[in-house]
Amino acid sequence: MISQVPVAKTASLPVGIFDSGVGGLTVAAAIRQRMPREQLLYIGDLARQPYGTKSPQTVVRYALKAADFLVRRGIKALVVACNTASAVALEPIAARFPGLPVIGVVEAGAAGAALASSHGRIVVAATEGTCRSGAYERAIARRRAGAHVICTPCPLFVALAEEGLTDGPIVEAVARHYLGPLLDHAAATDCLVLGCTHFPLLAPALGRLAGPDVRLVDCAEATAGLLAEALSSGLAAPAGAVGGLTLIATDAPDRFARIASVLFPSMGGIPPVELADLF
Protein backbone atom coordinates (compact mmCIF):
# COMPACT_ATOMS: atom_id res chain seq x y z
CA MET A 1 0.00 0.00 0.00
CA ILE A 2 1.32 3.45 -0.92
CA SER A 3 1.21 5.85 2.03
CA GLN A 4 -0.25 9.28 1.43
CA VAL A 5 1.80 12.43 1.82
CA PRO A 6 0.10 15.79 2.47
CA VAL A 7 1.06 18.55 0.04
CA ALA A 8 1.00 22.30 0.65
CA LYS A 9 0.19 24.27 -2.49
CA THR A 10 0.67 27.97 -3.10
CA ALA A 11 1.01 29.87 -6.34
CA SER A 12 4.52 30.99 -5.41
CA LEU A 13 5.91 27.43 -5.44
CA PRO A 14 7.58 25.99 -8.56
CA VAL A 15 6.24 23.33 -10.89
CA GLY A 16 8.12 20.05 -10.46
CA ILE A 17 9.14 18.08 -13.56
CA PHE A 18 10.95 14.76 -13.77
CA ASP A 19 12.23 12.43 -16.44
CA SER A 20 14.75 9.62 -16.64
CA GLY A 21 17.18 11.91 -18.47
CA VAL A 22 17.32 14.90 -20.79
CA GLY A 23 14.23 14.14 -22.87
CA GLY A 24 11.86 15.84 -20.48
CA LEU A 25 13.66 19.11 -21.14
CA THR A 26 11.55 19.31 -24.30
CA VAL A 27 8.50 19.43 -22.03
CA ALA A 28 10.14 22.01 -19.76
CA ALA A 29 10.90 24.15 -22.82
CA ALA A 30 7.26 24.00 -23.95
CA ILE A 31 6.10 24.98 -20.47
CA ARG A 32 8.56 27.88 -20.34
CA GLN A 33 7.30 29.13 -23.70
CA ARG A 34 3.63 28.94 -22.71
CA MET A 35 4.00 30.06 -19.06
CA PRO A 36 7.15 32.20 -18.84
CA ARG A 37 6.33 33.45 -15.33
CA GLU A 38 6.47 30.00 -13.76
CA GLN A 39 9.43 28.70 -11.78
CA LEU A 40 10.34 25.15 -12.90
CA LEU A 41 12.21 22.56 -10.84
CA TYR A 42 13.48 19.75 -13.08
CA ILE A 43 15.22 16.54 -12.13
CA GLY A 44 16.74 14.11 -14.63
CA ASP A 45 17.42 10.67 -13.18
CA LEU A 46 20.44 9.97 -15.36
CA ALA A 47 21.90 7.53 -12.83
CA ARG A 48 19.09 5.05 -13.49
CA GLN A 49 18.14 5.72 -17.10
CA PRO A 50 16.69 4.43 -19.29
CA TYR A 51 13.35 3.72 -17.63
CA GLY A 52 11.97 2.25 -20.85
CA THR A 53 13.73 -1.11 -20.47
CA LYS A 54 12.88 -1.56 -16.78
CA SER A 55 10.00 -3.57 -15.28
CA PRO A 56 6.83 -1.67 -14.33
CA GLN A 57 7.52 -2.30 -10.65
CA THR A 58 10.99 -0.78 -10.92
CA VAL A 59 9.72 2.25 -12.85
CA VAL A 60 7.04 2.89 -10.20
CA ARG A 61 9.70 2.72 -7.47
CA TYR A 62 12.00 5.13 -9.31
CA ALA A 63 9.14 7.51 -10.16
CA LEU A 64 7.93 7.66 -6.56
CA LYS A 65 11.45 8.51 -5.37
CA ALA A 66 11.70 11.34 -7.89
CA ALA A 67 8.27 12.64 -6.91
CA ASP A 68 9.19 12.40 -3.20
CA PHE A 69 12.31 14.46 -3.84
CA LEU A 70 10.44 17.21 -5.65
CA VAL A 71 7.61 17.39 -3.12
CA ARG A 72 10.12 17.71 -0.28
CA ARG A 73 11.67 20.66 -2.13
CA GLY A 74 8.22 22.24 -2.40
CA ILE A 75 6.11 22.20 -5.60
CA LYS A 76 2.55 23.17 -6.50
CA ALA A 77 2.12 20.70 -9.39
CA LEU A 78 4.03 17.75 -10.84
CA VAL A 79 4.66 16.95 -14.49
CA VAL A 80 5.71 13.36 -15.22
CA ALA A 81 7.75 14.16 -18.33
CA CYS A 82 8.64 10.53 -19.02
CA ASN A 83 6.28 8.46 -21.14
CA THR A 84 7.25 5.18 -19.46
CA ALA A 85 6.69 6.57 -15.97
CA SER A 86 3.51 8.30 -17.14
CA ALA A 87 2.24 4.97 -18.50
CA VAL A 88 2.75 2.91 -15.33
CA ALA A 89 3.31 5.25 -12.36
CA LEU A 90 0.81 8.10 -12.70
CA GLU A 91 -1.83 6.50 -10.48
CA PRO A 92 0.60 5.51 -7.69
CA ILE A 93 2.03 9.05 -7.68
CA ALA A 94 -1.42 10.64 -7.55
CA ALA A 95 -2.41 8.27 -4.74
CA ARG A 96 0.68 9.17 -2.72
CA PHE A 97 0.17 12.92 -3.09
CA PRO A 98 -3.60 13.58 -2.95
CA GLY A 99 -4.52 17.08 -3.95
CA LEU A 100 -1.34 17.66 -5.97
CA PRO A 101 -2.05 18.23 -9.68
CA VAL A 102 -0.16 15.46 -11.50
CA ILE A 103 0.14 15.75 -15.29
CA GLY A 104 1.35 12.86 -17.46
CA VAL A 105 2.66 13.09 -21.01
CA VAL A 106 0.86 9.97 -22.27
CA GLU A 107 -2.62 11.45 -21.85
CA ALA A 108 -1.45 14.66 -23.47
CA GLY A 109 0.11 12.85 -26.43
CA ALA A 110 -2.97 10.68 -26.91
CA ALA A 111 -5.20 13.75 -26.98
CA GLY A 112 -2.94 15.35 -29.58
CA ALA A 113 -2.97 12.21 -31.74
CA ALA A 114 -6.74 11.88 -31.64
CA LEU A 115 -7.06 15.42 -33.00
CA ALA A 116 -4.19 15.26 -35.51
CA SER A 117 -5.02 11.96 -37.19
CA SER A 118 -7.30 12.34 -40.20
CA HIS A 119 -8.16 8.64 -40.69
CA GLY A 120 -7.30 7.14 -37.31
CA ARG A 121 -4.22 5.21 -38.46
CA ILE A 122 -1.67 6.10 -35.81
CA VAL A 123 1.85 4.88 -35.10
CA VAL A 124 3.37 5.54 -31.69
CA ALA A 125 7.17 5.45 -31.50
CA ALA A 126 8.01 4.79 -27.85
CA THR A 127 10.17 2.87 -25.40
CA GLU A 128 9.75 -0.82 -24.69
CA GLY A 129 8.10 -0.10 -21.35
CA THR A 130 5.55 2.31 -22.80
CA CYS A 131 4.61 -0.08 -25.60
CA ARG A 132 4.39 -3.00 -23.18
CA SER A 133 1.97 -1.07 -20.99
CA GLY A 134 -0.58 -0.46 -23.76
CA ALA A 135 -1.18 2.99 -22.27
CA TYR A 136 -1.24 4.85 -25.59
CA GLU A 137 -3.63 2.40 -27.19
CA ARG A 138 -6.06 2.75 -24.28
CA ALA A 139 -5.73 6.52 -24.04
CA ILE A 140 -6.26 7.04 -27.79
CA ALA A 141 -9.21 4.62 -27.85
CA ARG A 142 -10.95 6.69 -25.17
CA ARG A 143 -10.74 9.72 -27.46
CA ARG A 144 -10.96 8.21 -30.94
CA ALA A 145 -13.18 5.14 -31.22
CA GLY A 146 -12.10 2.83 -34.02
CA ALA A 147 -8.57 4.21 -34.31
CA HIS A 148 -5.93 1.73 -35.46
CA VAL A 149 -2.91 2.23 -33.21
CA ILE A 150 0.48 0.52 -33.51
CA CYS A 151 3.02 1.15 -30.76
CA THR A 152 6.55 0.22 -31.81
CA PRO A 153 9.59 0.24 -29.49
CA CYS A 154 12.50 2.41 -30.65
CA PRO A 155 15.03 1.98 -27.81
CA LEU A 156 18.08 3.29 -29.66
CA PHE A 157 16.39 6.68 -30.15
CA VAL A 158 16.96 7.40 -26.45
CA ALA A 159 20.68 6.65 -26.70
CA LEU A 160 21.02 8.80 -29.82
CA ALA A 161 19.30 11.76 -28.14
CA GLU A 162 21.37 11.39 -24.98
CA GLU A 163 24.57 11.41 -27.06
CA GLY A 164 23.50 14.51 -28.96
CA LEU A 165 23.11 12.60 -32.26
CA THR A 166 19.85 14.17 -33.35
CA ASP A 167 20.16 14.14 -37.15
CA GLY A 168 22.26 12.74 -39.96
CA PRO A 169 22.83 9.36 -41.60
CA ILE A 170 23.07 7.34 -38.35
CA VAL A 171 19.76 8.70 -37.05
CA GLU A 172 18.12 8.21 -40.44
CA ALA A 173 19.29 4.58 -40.66
CA VAL A 174 18.04 3.74 -37.16
CA ALA A 175 14.71 5.48 -37.82
CA ARG A 176 14.25 3.59 -41.06
CA HIS A 177 15.03 0.31 -39.28
CA TYR A 178 12.32 0.87 -36.67
CA LEU A 179 9.67 2.79 -38.58
CA GLY A 180 10.25 2.36 -42.31
CA PRO A 181 7.69 -0.46 -42.87
CA LEU A 182 5.07 1.38 -40.80
CA LEU A 183 5.47 4.68 -42.63
CA ASP A 184 5.62 3.56 -46.25
CA HIS A 185 2.76 4.49 -48.56
CA ALA A 186 1.04 1.12 -48.31
CA ALA A 187 0.73 1.40 -44.53
CA ALA A 188 -1.46 4.53 -44.89
CA THR A 189 -0.27 5.86 -41.54
CA ASP A 190 -1.40 9.46 -41.12
CA CYS A 191 -0.03 10.28 -37.65
CA LEU A 192 3.25 9.54 -35.86
CA VAL A 193 3.29 10.13 -32.12
CA LEU A 194 6.69 10.86 -30.62
CA GLY A 195 5.88 8.77 -27.57
CA CYS A 196 9.05 9.49 -25.61
CA THR A 197 10.18 12.95 -24.59
CA HIS A 198 13.62 12.24 -26.05
CA PHE A 199 12.19 11.70 -29.52
CA PRO A 200 11.31 15.32 -30.43
CA LEU A 201 15.07 15.92 -30.48
CA LEU A 202 15.12 13.63 -33.55
CA ALA A 203 12.10 15.28 -35.18
CA PRO A 204 13.88 16.56 -38.35
CA ALA A 205 14.99 13.07 -39.36
CA LEU A 206 11.67 11.48 -38.34
CA GLY A 207 9.74 14.10 -40.28
CA ARG A 208 11.70 13.42 -43.45
CA LEU A 209 11.14 9.68 -43.09
CA ALA A 210 7.42 10.09 -42.44
CA GLY A 211 6.85 12.53 -45.29
CA PRO A 212 4.50 15.50 -45.63
CA ASP A 213 1.27 13.47 -45.34
CA VAL A 214 2.02 12.15 -41.85
CA ARG A 215 1.40 14.47 -38.89
CA LEU A 216 4.00 14.37 -36.12
CA VAL A 217 2.60 14.75 -32.61
CA ASP A 218 4.92 16.04 -29.90
CA CYS A 219 3.39 15.57 -26.45
CA ALA A 220 5.35 18.51 -24.98
CA GLU A 221 3.02 21.27 -26.18
CA ALA A 222 -0.09 19.30 -25.22
CA THR A 223 1.37 18.70 -21.76
CA ALA A 224 2.01 22.42 -21.33
CA GLY A 225 -1.65 23.02 -22.20
CA LEU A 226 -2.88 20.53 -19.59
CA LEU A 227 -0.61 22.11 -16.98
CA ALA A 228 -1.91 25.61 -17.76
CA GLU A 229 -5.45 24.31 -17.24
CA ALA A 230 -4.49 22.69 -13.92
CA LEU A 231 -2.90 25.91 -12.65
CA SER A 232 -5.77 28.13 -13.75
CA SER A 233 -7.70 27.57 -10.50
CA GLY A 234 -5.57 29.91 -8.41
CA LEU A 235 -2.16 28.28 -8.74
CA ALA A 236 -0.74 30.21 -11.69
CA ALA A 237 2.19 32.54 -11.03
CA PRO A 238 0.92 36.10 -10.59
CA ALA A 239 1.46 38.87 -13.10
CA GLY A 240 4.91 40.33 -12.73
CA ALA A 241 6.48 37.10 -11.45
CA VAL A 242 9.84 36.22 -12.95
CA GLY A 243 10.08 32.64 -14.19
CA GLY A 244 13.14 30.44 -13.97
CA LEU A 245 14.48 26.92 -14.33
CA THR A 246 16.43 24.94 -11.73
CA LEU A 247 18.18 21.85 -13.11
CA ILE A 248 19.01 18.77 -11.03
CA ALA A 249 20.58 15.50 -12.17
CA THR A 250 21.40 12.24 -10.42
CA ASP A 251 24.50 11.68 -12.59
CA ALA A 252 26.54 13.20 -15.44
CA PRO A 253 25.67 16.85 -14.68
CA ASP A 254 28.13 18.21 -17.25
CA ARG A 255 26.56 16.29 -20.15
CA PHE A 256 23.11 17.18 -18.88
CA ALA A 257 24.05 20.87 -18.79
CA ARG A 258 25.39 20.83 -22.36
CA ILE A 259 22.14 19.47 -23.74
CA ALA A 260 20.10 21.87 -21.61
CA SER A 261 22.07 24.79 -23.04
CA VAL A 262 20.83 23.88 -26.52
CA LEU A 263 17.16 23.84 -25.48
CA PHE A 264 17.45 26.91 -23.23
CA PRO A 265 19.84 29.34 -24.93
CA SER A 266 18.34 32.20 -22.93
CA MET A 267 20.06 30.81 -19.82
CA GLY A 268 23.33 32.06 -21.30
CA GLY A 269 25.95 29.41 -21.96
CA ILE A 270 26.21 26.22 -19.93
CA PRO A 271 23.65 26.37 -17.08
CA PRO A 272 24.44 25.18 -13.53
CA VAL A 273 23.19 21.70 -12.62
CA GLU A 274 22.77 20.49 -9.06
CA LEU A 275 23.80 16.88 -8.36
CA ALA A 276 21.37 14.96 -6.16
CA ASP A 277 20.91 11.40 -4.88
CA LEU A 278 17.47 9.78 -4.91
CA PHE A 279 18.48 6.52 -3.24
Buried (B, 14 or more C-beta within 10 A) or exposed (E): EEEEBEBEBEEEBBBBBBBBBBBBBBBBBBBBEBBEBBBBBBBBBBBBBBBBBBEBEBBBBBBBBBBBBBBEBBBBBBBBBBBBBBBBBBEBBBBBBEEBBBBBBBBBBBBBBBEBBEEBBBBBBBBBBBBBBEBBBEBBBEBBEEBBBBBBBBBBBBEBBBEEBBBEEEBBEBBEEBBEEBBEEEBEBBBBBBBBBBBBBBBEBBBEBBEEEBBBBBBBBBBBBBBBEBBEEEBBBEEEBEBBBBBBBBBBBEBBBBBBBEBBEEBEEEBEBEEBEBE
